[in-house]
Amino acid sequence: MPMQPNNVFHLPGIKMPELTHQKIQELKTTTKGKLITGTAIGAFPALVKSMETALQDQLAQYDHIKQHERDNAQRKMLVLEMLDDHLYLEFAYHIMFIKWREQQISKAS
């Protein structure tokens, strides 16, 4: 079971948001966060894979916009969306690890 998310994308000059304890608590209250926390442990590999694929698609779209020197506002919005989605991906890995650990503890009891 992976403990850390893959580095799906890296954008030079853009600071990635950190998944702090406070941020985890905030994400748990969102609709997307509730869906992630409600996911069964066995479904996490598919969930994480789909989140990574979506980020890779967004990055390809970003590169396309950048190469064709299209709308800067559109590119900025896409970056904000990618940063948000990347944070949720890290959150999903965090929740997956917690659920895996709880499963291991219950097996050991």
N, C-alpha and C positions, 0 to 999 in steps of 0.2 A: 504494500500500500504506500504510494508516494506521500511524503511528508511536506513537500514544497511544490508550489505550482511551477510549471515550466515558464521560462521567460518567453512569453508568446510574442511580444513585440517590444521594441526599444525605439523611442523617438529621440534623436539627439536634441539636447537643450530643454527637454520637458521632464520635470520632476514628477516621479510617480508618487501617488498618494500612499501613505502608510496605513496598514491595517492595525490600528491601535486597539486597546481594550475598549476605549470609548466608541470608536468607530464600529467595532463589532456589535456593541449594544445598540447603536443607531441602526445598523443594517438589519438586525434581527426584527426590528419593528416595521420594516418596509414590506410591501407586498412580495417583492422578489426575494427578500431575505426570509420571509415566512415560508415561501415555496422551497427554498434551499434547506432550511432547518427541518421542514416536514418530509424531506426526501429520505427514502429508505436507504440504508447503507449499500445495498446491492445495486441501486440505481445510480450511485455517484459516478462510477467510471463513464457511463454514457452522458450524464449531465455535464461533467467536466469537459469531456471531449467536444460536446456541442458548443459549450461556452468558448473553448479554445478556437474552434472552427469559426465561430462568429467573429471573434477578435481578428483572426487572420483575414477574413473577408473584409472587415472594416479597414484593416491596414492596407490591403490591396486597393480598396476604394480611395483611401487617403493618398497613396502613392500615385494613383491615376489622376486624381485632382491636382496634386502637386506638379506632376510632369506636364500637365496640359495648362498649367497656370490659370486654373479656374478660380472661382469665387473663394476669396480668403475667409469670408464669414462662414461659408459652408465647411471649409477645412477646419476652422476653429471649433465649430459645433461638433464635427466628427471626432476631433481630438478629445473634447470633453466627454463625449459619449464613450469613447474607447477607454479613457481613464476610469470612468464610472464602471464600465463592464469589467475592466481588469481588476478593480477592487472587489467586485462581486465574485470574480473567479478565485481570488485569494481567500475570500470569505468561504466559498464553497470548499476549498481545500482544508481550511481550518475546521469547518463543521464535519467534514468527512473524517478528519483525523480524530476529532472528539468522539464521534460515533464509533469509529474503529476501536479506539482505546476503551470505551465503555463496553463494547462487545468482548474485548479481550479480558477485561476485569470480570465480567459476568461469567465467562467461560472458566476462569481460574477459580471462581468461588465454588 
